[in-house]
Amino acid sequence: MPIIDRKENRVNNIYSIESLFYNDTPMSIDERRIPFRYNDRHTAHRSILKQTLEKSPVVLLDEKQDTINIELSKIISGKVSPEQTEFDKRFSYNRAIDKLTIDLTESATGIKAFGILQLLLTEGLLNEKTLLILDEPEAHLHPQWIVEYARIIVMLNKDLGVRFMIASHNPDMVSALRYISEKENTLQNLRFYLAEKTEDREQYNYKNLETDIEPVFQTFNIALDRINQYGI
């Protein structure tokens, strides 16, 4: 069912989606608690995400959720968890190697990136009726963690039915999503779209590539061409 029905010129109600979270930076966890105002609408989603995590309780995980939670803890060599203080709810990163507890807002951005996923999971906010929109999730990750992040995305989709809309400019992220999905037999759930410029500088056409990532990599080759241009 399309979200935008161009034939009928309307936006459809998507009854299969009950929860939507938009995360464009791991620093969402650092957002101050502020009320929504229209002049803040360009960053309001960050405050909403943090406030949702602050309000949601930790839930008892089932076997599939617990398996993903364990994988997240392995990746960051610790776990992120809520900590209720006298005045508010904070989030801590508990490092396994030395048992050190660090305020999540003072942790590395990579820890925050995986930590937000872990909090969404352990607070029961990720399920088959969740749409998670991620804008360039690889931007703050080490190369090997890009692949791990993609693997977690595939696991969340396969085991919990979480839906994703992801914008990426990174060949490792694109490749990892494509080939890990193929190995996990979830390729039928995956679609790649290539943004193509139109005459109007503010608009793009999105070409449905199905699971063919070759046209995407052709656009990435522009960077190599620039290196050859400026470096040789």
TIZA-984695 format. One line per 5 residues: number of its first residue (from 0); their letters; for each residue x, y, z of N, C-alpha, C. Coordinates in steps of 0.05 Angstrom, whole numbers. Example, Ala and Ser with C-alpha at 12.3 -4.5 7.8 and 13.67 -1.06 7.14 Angstrom:
0 = as = 264,-114,156,246,-90,156,264,-66,156 | 257,-45,142,273,-21,143,258,1,157
end
This chain:
0 = mpiid = 17,-24,0,0,0,0,18,25,0 | 16,41,-20,33,65,-21,25,86,-1 | 45,99,10,39,121,29,27,145,13 | 38,150,-10,28,172,-27,14,159,-52 | -12,162,-54,-27,152,-77,-30,174,-98
5 = rkenr = -12,174,-118,-12,195,-137,-36,194,-156 | -47,169,-160,-70,166,-177,-94,180,-165 | -98,176,-139,-120,189,-125,-113,216,-113 | -87,224,-116,-78,249,-106,-84,253,-76 | -74,234,-60,-79,235,-31,-57,220,-16
10 = vnniy = -56,226,10,-38,211,27,-55,190,42 | -48,165,40,-63,144,52,-57,141,82 | -77,131,96,-72,123,124,-58,96,125 | -36,95,138,-21,70,140,-27,57,167 | -46,39,167,-55,28,193,-35,8,204
15 = siesl = -17,-1,187,3,-21,197,25,-8,213 | 26,19,213,46,34,228,33,48,252 | 43,42,276,32,55,300,53,73,313 | 79,67,309,100,83,321,120,90,300 | 129,116,300,149,125,281,169,141,296
20 = fyndt = 195,135,291,217,149,304,236,158,282 | 244,183,283,263,194,263,289,202,278 | 311,190,270,336,195,282,356,203,261 | 366,228,263,385,237,243,413,242,255 | 416,237,281,442,240,293,442,227,321
25 = pmsid = 464,214,328,466,202,355,464,223,377 | 469,249,370,467,270,390,438,276,398 | 419,262,387,391,265,396,389,260,425 | 406,242,435,405,235,464,414,258,481 | 427,279,469,437,302,484,417,325,485
30 = errip = 394,322,470,375,344,467,364,353,494 | 362,379,497,349,390,521,319,384,520 | 307,381,543,278,376,544,264,403,540 | 253,406,516,239,431,510,212,425,498 | 192,442,503,166,437,491,167,442,461
35 = frynd = 149,429,446,149,432,417,139,460,410 | 153,474,393,145,499,382,149,498,352 | 133,512,337,135,511,308,162,521,298 | 174,539,312,200,549,303,222,529,310 | 216,507,325,235,487,331,230,462,314
40 = rhtah = 212,463,294,203,439,281,225,424,266 | 247,439,259,269,425,244,285,407,262 | 283,411,289,297,393,307,279,381,328 | 253,385,326,234,376,346,235,345,349 | 241,331,326,241,302,327,262,292,347
45 = rsilk = 284,307,350,305,298,369,295,299,398 | 282,321,404,271,323,432,249,302,436 | 233,298,416,211,278,418,223,250,423 | 244,243,408,256,217,411,267,214,440 | 282,234,449,293,232,476,272,231,497
50 = qtlek = 251,247,495,229,247,514,214,220,514 | 211,208,491,198,182,489,215,161,505 | 241,162,501,259,143,515,258,148,545 | 255,173,553,254,179,581,228,170,594 | 207,169,579,181,162,590,175,132,590
55 = spvvl = 188,118,572,182,90,568,196,72,588 | 182,53,600,194,35,619,210,13,606 | 228,1,620,242,-23,611,223,-46,612 | 223,-63,591,204,-85,590,219,-112,592 | 204,-133,597,215,-160,597,218,-169,568
60 = ldekq = 242,-175,559,247,-183,531,240,-212,526 | 230,-217,502,226,-245,494,252,-255,483 | 252,-280,473,277,-293,464,290,-278,441 | 274,-270,421,285,-257,398,296,-229,405 | 281,-215,422,291,-188,430,316,-191,447
65 = dtini = 317,-210,463,341,-214,481,365,-221,464 | 362,-237,443,384,-244,425,396,-219,412 | 379,-201,403,388,-177,390,402,-159,411 | 390,-158,435,402,-142,456,430,-151,464 | 433,-177,464,460,-189,470,480,-181,448
70 = elski = 471,-182,423,489,-174,401,496,-145,403 | 478,-128,410,484,-99,413,505,-95,436 | 501,-110,458,520,-108,480,548,-117,472 | 550,-138,455,576,-148,446,590,-127,429 | 575,-114,412,587,-94,393,599,-71,408
75 = isgkv = 585,-61,428,596,-37,443,610,-45,468 | 614,-71,472,629,-81,496,617,-70,522 | 591,-71,524,577,-61,547,548,-58,541 | 534,-43,556,505,-39,550,497,-11,559 | 476,-1,546,464,24,552,438,19,567
80 = speqt = 434,33,589,410,28,604,400,54,618 | 375,56,624,364,80,638,372,79,667 | 375,103,678,381,106,707,363,127,718 | 345,119,736,326,138,748,339,152,772 | 341,179,769,351,195,791,328,207,807
85 = efdkr = 335,223,826,314,235,843,296,254,826 | 308,266,806,294,287,791,286,279,763 | 302,262,750,295,254,722,307,227,715 | 304,220,690,314,195,680,338,200,662 | 360,187,667,384,190,651,391,163,638
90 = fsynr = 411,164,621,420,140,608,450,136,612 | 457,112,618,485,106,624,496,85,606 | 522,87,600,536,66,585,553,52,606 | 547,26,609,562,9,629,582,-8,614 | 607,-1,616,628,-14,601,636,-41,614
95 = aidkl = 636,-62,599,640,-89,610,669,-94,619 | 689,-83,605,717,-90,610,726,-81,637 | 717,-58,647,727,-47,672,704,-39,691 | 679,-46,683,655,-41,699,651,-11,704 | 662,5,686,659,34,689,632,43,678
100 = tidlt = 619,61,693,593,72,684,597,101,675 | 589,106,651,593,133,638,565,144,630 | 561,169,635,536,182,625,536,180,595 | 514,171,584,513,167,555,518,193,539 | 510,216,550,515,241,536,545,247,534
105 = esatg = 561,234,551,590,239,550,605,216,536 | 590,197,524,602,175,511,608,182,481 | 623,164,468,629,168,440,604,167,423 | 604,180,400,580,180,383,572,153,374 | 592,135,369,585,108,361,570,93,383
110 = ikafg = 578,97,408,564,85,430,535,95,431 | 532,121,427,505,133,427,488,122,405 | 500,118,381,485,107,358,473,80,364 | 490,62,374,480,35,382,463,37,407 | 470,55,425,455,58,450,426,65,445
115 = ilqll = 421,83,426,393,91,420,377,67,411 | 389,50,393,376,26,385,370,7,408 | 390,5,426,387,-13,449,364,-3,467 | 363,23,472,342,34,488,314,30,476 | 312,35,450,287,30,436,278,1,439
120 = ltegl = 298,-17,437,292,-45,439,283,-53,468 | 299,-45,487,294,-54,515,270,-40,527 | 261,-19,515,237,-5,525,212,-13,509 | 215,-34,492,192,-46,478,181,-28,456 | 197,-11,444,188,8,424,193,-2,395
125 = lnekt = 205,-25,392,211,-35,365,195,-61,361 | 177,-60,341,161,-84,335,152,-82,306 | 134,-100,298,125,-101,270,108,-76,262 | 100,-59,280,85,-35,274,101,-10,278 | 128,-13,278,146,9,282,160,16,255
130 = llild = 161,42,249,177,52,226,199,69,238 | 223,61,233,247,76,242,261,89,219 | 261,115,218,274,131,196,302,139,205 | 322,131,190,349,136,197,362,152,175 | 373,175,182,386,193,162,416,190,165
135 = epeah = 429,177,146,458,173,146,468,162,173 | 458,139,181,466,127,207,496,121,208 | 509,118,185,538,111,185,556,135,190 | 545,159,191,562,183,192,580,184,216 | 572,172,238,588,174,263,600,147,271
140 = lhpqw = 602,128,252,611,101,259,638,95,247 | 654,79,261,678,67,250,670,48,227 | 688,44,207,681,27,185,670,0,192 | 682,-14,212,672,-40,219,645,-39,233 | 640,-16,247,614,-13,260,592,-7,241
145 = iveya = 599,4,217,579,8,197,566,-19,189 | 583,-39,185,573,-65,178,557,-77,201 | 566,-74,226,552,-84,249,525,-71,252 | 524,-45,247,498,-30,248,479,-41,227 | 489,-45,203,472,-57,182,462,-84,190
150 = riivm = 479,-100,203,470,-127,212,448,-125,232 | 450,-106,251,429,-103,271,403,-95,257 | 404,-77,237,380,-69,223,367,-93,210 | 383,-110,197,371,-134,185,359,-153,206 | 372,-156,228,361,-173,250,335,-162,260
155 = lnkdl = 333,-135,265,309,-123,275,286,-127,255 | 292,-125,229,272,-129,209,263,-158,207 | 282,-176,207,276,-205,204,262,-216,229 | 272,-210,252,262,-223,277,239,-209,290 | 238,-182,287,217,-166,301,198,-153,281
160 = gvrfm = 205,-153,255,187,-140,236,189,-110,234 | 210,-98,246,213,-69,246,217,-60,217 | 203,-38,209,207,-26,183,227,-4,184 | 242,0,163,262,21,162,260,37,137 | 266,63,139,271,80,116,298,93,121
165 = iashn = 318,88,104,345,95,110,357,112,86 | 368,134,93,383,150,73,413,146,78 | 428,138,57,456,133,61,472,142,37 | 497,150,42,516,157,21,540,139,22 | 538,118,38,562,102,44,561,74,30
170 = pdmvs = 582,67,14,582,42,0,582,18,19 | 595,20,42,595,-2,61,567,-8,72 | 553,13,79,526,10,89,507,-2,68 | 509,8,44,492,-3,22,499,-32,17 | 524,-39,15,533,-66,10,524,-85,32
175 = alryi = 529,-76,57,523,-93,80,493,-99,82 | 476,-78,78,447,-83,78,439,-103,56 | 451,-99,32,444,-117,10,452,-146,15 | 476,-150,22,486,-178,23,480,-192,49 | 478,-178,71,469,-191,96,440,-199,93
180 = seken = 423,-182,81,395,-189,76,393,-214,59 | 410,-216,39,409,-239,21,416,-264,37 | 436,-263,54,444,-286,70,422,-294,90 | 408,-274,101,388,-279,121,360,-284,108 | 360,-287,82,335,-292,67,313,-272,71
185 = tlqnl = 321,-246,73,302,-225,76,304,-205,53 | 316,-214,31,320,-196,8,294,-185,-3 | 273,-201,0,247,-193,-10,236,-169,5 | 247,-163,28,238,-140,44,252,-115,37 | 272,-116,20,291,-94,15,286,-81,-12
190 = rfyla = 287,-54,-12,285,-39,-37,305,-16,-35 | 320,-12,-57,338,11,-59,326,31,-78 | 329,56,-71,319,78,-88,342,97,-93 | 345,106,-118,366,124,-125,354,152,-130 | 364,172,-115,354,199,-118,366,212,-144
195 = ekted = 349,220,-162,358,232,-187,349,261,-188 | 366,279,-195,360,308,-196,339,313,-218 | 323,333,-213,304,343,-233,311,371,-240 | 297,383,-259,302,410,-267,298,429,-243 | 279,422,-226,275,438,-202,296,430,-181
200 = reqyn = 313,448,-173,336,441,-156,327,431,-128 | 302,436,-121,292,428,-95,278,401,-95 | 276,388,-118,261,363,-120,279,341,-133 | 272,316,-126,286,293,-137,265,272,-145 | 272,257,-165,257,232,-171,271,209,-158
205 = yknle = 256,191,-147,268,167,-133,263,143,-150 | 284,133,-162,282,110,-180,284,84,-164 | 264,67,-168,263,41,-153,282,22,-167 | 303,14,-153,323,-4,-164,318,-33,-155 | 297,-38,-140,292,-64,-129,316,-71,-111
210 = tdiep = 331,-92,-117,355,-99,-100,381,-96,-116 | 380,-81,-138,404,-77,-154,419,-52,-144 | 442,-56,-133,457,-33,-122,479,-23,-140 | 481,-34,-164,502,-25,-183,498,5,-190 | 474,14,-197,470,42,-203,478,60,-180
215 = vfqtf = 474,51,-155,482,67,-132,513,70,-131 | 527,48,-137,556,49,-136,567,66,-159 | 553,68,-180,562,86,-202,563,115,-193 | 544,122,-175,544,150,-165,567,153,-145 | 574,132,-130,596,134,-111,623,137,-126
220 = niald = 624,128,-150,649,129,-165,657,158,-171 | 639,177,-167,645,205,-172,668,214,-153 | 668,203,-129,689,210,-110,716,201,-120 | 718,177,-131,743,167,-142,752,184,-166 | 733,192,-182,739,210,-204,752,236,-194
225 = rinqy = 741,246,-172,751,271,-162,779,268,-150 | 784,244,-138,811,239,-128,831,238,-151 | 823,224,-172,841,223,-196,845,251,-208 | 824,268,-207,826,294,-218,845,312,-202 | 843,311,-175,858,329,-158,884,317,-148
230 = gi = 886,291,-149,910,278,-138,931,268,-157 | 924,266,-182,942,255,-202,948,276,-223
end
